[in-house]
């Protein structure tokens, strides 16, 4: 019995050592590569797309930029890897990129069965429906018998089945390899309705020839907490991504923006703000980062409101309201632990 206990302890210690080595080597590889490799959606306005200058922009892109600012003190040190919905998890687990930041729903089956680790939520969403205004349909409960376009390998397929079964309605499903293919099929009349996260639908609508002819129904039929993830076992990287997101949220709560961060850094006497900006206590030390890691995120990427407004909110073509994505104090769901 004693011998068996010793063997068990030895196995556990070996696993712990290997795990710690895996964490270290993961970050070593990122630093040696000289850039964060980020898996993103190839074209989802507001979340990840190339602008007129050929630069990647979007809410999901800003997560990648924030991590680069934290690790390299340079938000431009990112290599973007467009990946499809059906290939994203396998590609992340196999090491084709370091972070998956691609409008991906965090749920149990993915968290436990995909060999990946979700690290936070950067957008609270829900599945909805887009259809022609001429249809006269005002509620999702009027979609009985509809043909519906959807992207493959998404949570939307199961959500549809549950919703229509619960409400004793029928539908014809047409699956496509990408959201853009589903959109083309919808625009071409191959289906009456297209379903996705509501944020995606508002984004996709901007790509239609006549956006004003389509509408997104008010109903939300699921919870879709969207957020970044890393391959399982990459503990240090997971923490850096998680706390990079938290920095953006905490900065918004503290009123520190991309425009005023230098002034605040110079004048603030608030101990919490001074810690956040690297003036007191080295909060980056436990993550293997510089003392000014959080300052670099805010200075180069901005706080969460800065990112939200320019990409999907009032400063963007999408004009999405904050809603659930407001801070907790403003009636939303975003709440971040303190940087302490």
N, C-alpha and C positions, 0 to 999 in steps of 0.2 A: 504493500500500500504506500509506504514511504517513497519507494522507488518511482512509483507511478506519479506521485505528487511532484517529485523533482522533475520528471519528464514533462509534466503539464506546465510547470513553471518555466522550464526551459523553452518550450514551444511558444508560450505567451510572450516571453521576453524577446525571442527571435522575431516574432511577428511585430512586436512594438518597435524593435530596432529597424526592421525592414520598412515599416510604415514611416518612421521618422526620416529614414534615408530617402524614401520616395518623395516625401514632402520637400526635403531640401533639394533633391536633384531636380524636381519640377521647377522650382524657382531659379535654380542655377541655369537650367536650360533656357528659361525666359530671358534672364539677364545676359547669358552668353550669346543668345540670338540677337539681342539688341533691340527687340521690339516685342510687343504683345501681339500674338496672333488671335484674331477674333472672328468667330463664325457668325455671319449676319444674313439677314434676308437680302436677296439680290435687288429687290425694288419694292419697297413699301413706304411711300411718301409719309414723312413725319417720323418714321422710325428708323429706316435705313435706306438711303438712296444717294446717288451722286448728284451734286448740284451743277449749275451751269459752268462752274470752274473745274469740274471733274473731281471734286472733293467729296468724300463720304460724310453725310450729315444725318442727324436723326436722334431720337430719344435713346434708342438702343446703341447707336454709335457713340453717344456721349458716355455711356458706361465704359466702353473700351478706352476712350480718351482719358477718362478719369483714372483708370487703373494705370495707364501709361504715365500720366502726370505724377501719380504716387510712386511708381517704381523707378522711372527714369527721369523724373522732374521735367518731362517733355511730353505733352499730350499728343504730339504728332508721331510718336514712336509706336505706331500700330500698323499691323499688316491685316487687311480685311480679306476674309475668305468667304465669298458668297456660298451658301449651302441651302439645299432644298429641305422642305419640311420632312420628307421621308428619310433623308440621309443624315440629318443633323445630329442625332444621338450617337449613331455608330461612328460618325466622323469625329465627334468630340472624344468619345471613349478610346478611339484608336490613336489619338494624338495629332490629328491633322490641324488642329488649332488648340489654343490654351483656354479660351473662354467662349461659351455659346451665349450670344446676346441677340436673340432672334425671336421676338414676340412669342415666347414659349410658355405655355401654361404649366404651372407647378401643381402636380397631383400625386396621389399615393403610388400608383402603378409606375409612373416615371421615376419617382424619387427612390423607389425600392427595387425596380427591375431593369433599369437602363444603365447601370454602372456609372451613374453621374450623380453630382451633388448640387442641388439648388442652393443658392446663397442669399437670395433676397427677392423682393418684389419691387419692380420699378414702375409698374402700371397695373392698376386694378381695373379689370375689364369684365365683359360678359358677352355671351354669344347672342347675335341678333340676326335680322333678315333685311335684305335690300331687294326692292322690286320696283316696277314701273308705277309712277303716280297714276297713270291711266287705268291701272287695274281696279282702282277704287277700294282696294283692301286697306283697312285701317288697323287691323289687329292680327297677330299671329294665329289666333284661333280661327281665322277665316282661310287658312292655307290648306285646308283639306283637299287632297287630290293634286296638289301642286308638284311640278317637277323642280327639283332643287339642285343647284350646282354647289360643289364643295371641294376643298383641297384634300387630297389623300393624306393619310397618316396624321390626322389631327383629332383633337378631342371633340370636334364639332360633329363627327359622324355618330358617335355614341350618344351625345347630347340630343341630337335630332331624334334618334330612335326612342329615347326615353320620353321626350316631350310629346311626340306624336302618339306614342302608345298610351301615355297617361291621358291624353285628351281624345283618344279613340278616333284619330284621324289617319288618313293614308297619304303617302307621298312617293314620288319616284326620285331616286337618288342618282346623280351623275357625278362621278369622282374624277378629279384631274390632278396631274402631278404638281401643279403650282397654283397659287392664288390668281396669277395673271392669266393662266389658261382657263380657269373657272370663270374669270371676269369676261374673257373673250367669248366664251360659250354663252354666258348670260346676255352680253351685248348683241350676239348674233342670233338670239332667239331660241337657242337650244334648250333653255330652261327658263322658267318664269321667275325664279327666285335664286338669289345667291346668299349663302350663309357663311358667317365668319365671326370673329370678335367684332364688336361694334367699332372699335378703333380702326380695325382693318377695313371695314366697310366704308367708313368715312374717307379713309385714305384711298381706297380703290375707286370710289365714286369720282374722285378728281381726275382719274385717268380715262373716264368715259368721254365719248365725243360730245355727248349732251348730258352733263352731270345733273342739271336741273330737272331732267325728266325722270330721275330715279329718287327714291326716298328710303330712309332707314326707319323701320318700324320702332316704336318706343319700347316694346317688350324686350326684356333680357331673359333668356331661358337657362342661364348657367352662371356659375362663378368662374372667372378666368383670370386668376392672379398670374401676371406675366413677369418673368424675371430671368436673370442670367444664371448660368450654371457652369461647373467645371467637372472634369473627369474625377471619378471617385478616387480617394486617396491623396488628392492634392490639397492637403489641409491648409498649408500656409497661403497658397494662392486663393483658396476659397475665402479665407479671412480677409485678405487684401481687397478682393472684389466686394465682399460684403461691407467692409468699413469704408470703402470708397463711396459706395452708395449712401451710407449713413452720413458721411461728411457733407454730402450735397443737401441732405434733408436737415441736418443740424444747422448748417449754414443758413438755410432759408429761415429756420425758426429764430435764429439769432439776428436776422436782418442783414447778414453779410452777403453781398452780391459780387458778381464779377467786376462791377464798376466801382464799388466802394471799398473793396477788401484792403487795399493799401492804406487808405485813410483810417479804416477801423483798426488795422494792425498798428498804426502809429499812435492813435489816440485812446483806444479802449483801455479801461482799467478793470473790466470785468474778468475775473480769474478764469471762468469757463471759456470765454472768447479768447483770452490770451493762450490758454492751453491748446485750443483748437487751431490757432494760427502759429503754433510752434514757438511762442515767446516764453512760455513757462512749461516745464516738464517735457521730456522727450517721448511723446505718445507713439512715435513711429518705431521706437527701438524694439518693442516686442514683435513687430511685424517685419523687422529687418529693413526698415525704411528710414529715410532721413527725417530730421526733426521738423522740417517744413513741408512734409508730404501733403498734409491737408490744405495748407496754404496754396500749394501748387495746383491742387485740384480746383479750388475756388477761383484762383487767379486765371487759370487757363481754360476751364470748362464752365465754371459758374456753379451756383447752387441749383437745387432741383427746380425751383420756379423759373430760373433763367433758361434752363434746358427745356422745360415743358412749354413755356411761352413761345420760344423761337421755333420749336419743332412741330408742335401739335396744337398749341394754344392760340391766344389772341394775336400773337405776332406771326402766325403761319396761315397758309391758305385753308387749313382744316378748321380752325376756330373752335376747337374742342374745349368745353368748359372743364374746370378742374374737377368738380363733382367729388367722387370717391377718392380722387387723387390729390385732393387738398390735404393740408396738414391736419392732424387730429384737432388742433385748437380751432380750426375753421370748419369743422364738421366733416372732414375727410377721414381716411384710414391711415394716412402716412404718419408713422411714429418711429423715431429712431432712438436707440440708446445714446447716452451722452458720450462724447469723446473725453475720456478721463483717465 
